[in-house]
Each structure stands twice: as C-alpha cells, then as structure tokens.
Amino acid sequence: FALFSICTHLGCTPNWLSNEQKFKCPCHGSGFYSSGINFEGPAPRPLERARIVLADDGQILVDKNTKFQYEKGQWESPESFLQV
C-alpha cells in the first residue's frame, strides 16, 4: 500500500521514525503505525491510502488522485493495496 504522509489532525507532515517503526507528526504529536493506523495524539483517524496498481509491464503505479479511508471501509478495496 501507499500512504499519504498528511496528518489527519491538521494536515502537517508526519516523519518516519525508523528506530520506533512509526510515523510521528511534529505539529501536535499524533502517532501512526507503519500501517497508517493512528494510536496516539489528536489525529482522529488513520492516514489515507493512495490507489496502487500493478501495470501490465510490471511497474507499480501510485495514483495520488484517488484516496482510500480506513474508517469508510475503503482499505478493503483491491486498489488500495497490492498482494505480494
């Protein structure tokens, strides 16, 4: 899957903290697991996913114009992730 690095609280850009294996928003402290699920801070919902598909030539294509929201059940869409 491909996540938008836009905090769902006020739109700041969370940083990836590799030692802690999480995204952390520098503005108000929201934390997100590598899956995008929020677990700390004021963010009201998980990060959004972008549409991701495997092209016929084997390239992975990310469509930033299409977003999928966890709380709307959209992460179940086959275009919100790739099976490996």
N, C-alpha and C positions, 0 to 999 in steps of 0.2 A: 504494500500500500504506500501511498504518498500522502504525507500530511502537510497541511498549510501551517506554517510557523507564525500563526497570528493568534495571540491570546484571546480567548473568548470572553474575557472580562472587559477590557477597554481597547484591545487591538494592538498592544505592544508586541514586540518580537521576542518570544522565549528563546533562551540559549540552551544548547545541548550540553549537559554536564556529564561527560563520559565516565568519570570516576563514580558518579552516583547513578548512572544509567537513567537519567530523567531530563526532561525539558523544564527549565525554571524561568519564569517571567521576572525580569529585573524591575519592573514597574511596581507591582504590588504583591509579588511573592507566590503567584499561582504555580503549582507544580503539576506536571503531566508525565505519566509513564511513557515508555517508548512506543506504546500502542496508541498514545494520544489521549488516553483516559485521564481526566482530572482527578487529583487526590488531595490537594492542599491549596489553601488560599481562596481568594474570592471568585475565581473563574466558575461560572455557573454550569458549564458543560464542557465536554471533551473538545479537542481540536478537530477541525474538519478534514476530511479526506478529499483528495482530488481524483478525478476519473483517471484510471490507469488501464491500459490495454496492451496486448502483445500484437504488434503489426505482423503482417504476412512475411516480412523479411527478417523477423526475429528481434526487431528493435522494440524497446519498451517506450511507449508513448504516454506522456502525462498531459492531460487536458485541464489546465488551471481554470477554465471557464465553467466546469461542472464540479459542484461541491456535493459531498455526502455528509449528513449529520447523523451521529450515533443515536441521539435521543428521538429521532424520527424513524428509526429502524432502517436507515439508508445504508448502513455499513454492511448489510446483508446483500446488497446489490452486487452482482458479479463484476460490475465495472468499478467497484470501489477497492478491489484488491486483485492480486494475481496469485494463482496457485503455483507453487514451485515444486 
